[in-house]
């Protein structure tokens, strides 16, 4: 029993150290990079960096729960405390299982996130929405309740899905960096695949959730919001406008004609 507790605590501490460490390192690197690319900024009139220190402190707290959920799921998977034996991992089944996990997570996220905007749950989600213009630091700026409901996926799913633990590690790494970029306030994914009829979501998608509050609840995909009628009516237009703005700013200037 003692060994099991120590194993779990070790996984929790390791997960926290890696997550918070890469959060800080990637956050600073991205902040430096973004200063050179103002054309990608989604809300140019708002400076979300003013909340940087507040968001880092909030993230340091919420990651205790986030990493605890992941460590608990990893612990269960490593020790066979699951409902099913994991499926074999091959060169094709591993990415397929990661993809399935991501789709399921997005459905989970849509449900609990939308609940966070209703009734008694709003008070637990307001901290995250103090970031009207989110930045790379905003991803984990949550209350413990928010972190538990959203990241509880990584505790529950390793127990009930027949996926081996590397699948959830890969998914969590993807979600970690994708979440930070998705909150960065700088567009990277505006394109045809991020607009109707395609299912992916751009950075503008979640940025509009922060600036308008009651739309665009999903994380990776737009189809949940399209199906349930919660997509912002101007999303596709704004996504196309961001794509056009970036393309115009990054187009190579025409070569000057040499003079004699």
Buried (B, 14 or more C-beta within 10 A) or exposed (E): EEEEEEBBEEBBEEBBEEBBEBBBEBBEEBBEEBEEBEBBBBBEEBEBBEBBEBBBEBBBBBBEBBBBBBBBBBBBBBEEEBEEEBBEBEEEBBEEBBEBBBBBBBBBBBBBBBBBBEEEBEEBBEBBBBBBBBBBBBBBBBBBBBBBBBBBBBBBBBBEBEBBBBBBBBBBBBBBBBBBBBBBBBBBBBBEEBBEEEBBBBBBBBBBBBBEEEBBBBBBBBBBBBEEEBBBEEBBEBBBEBBEBBEEEEEEEEEEEEEE
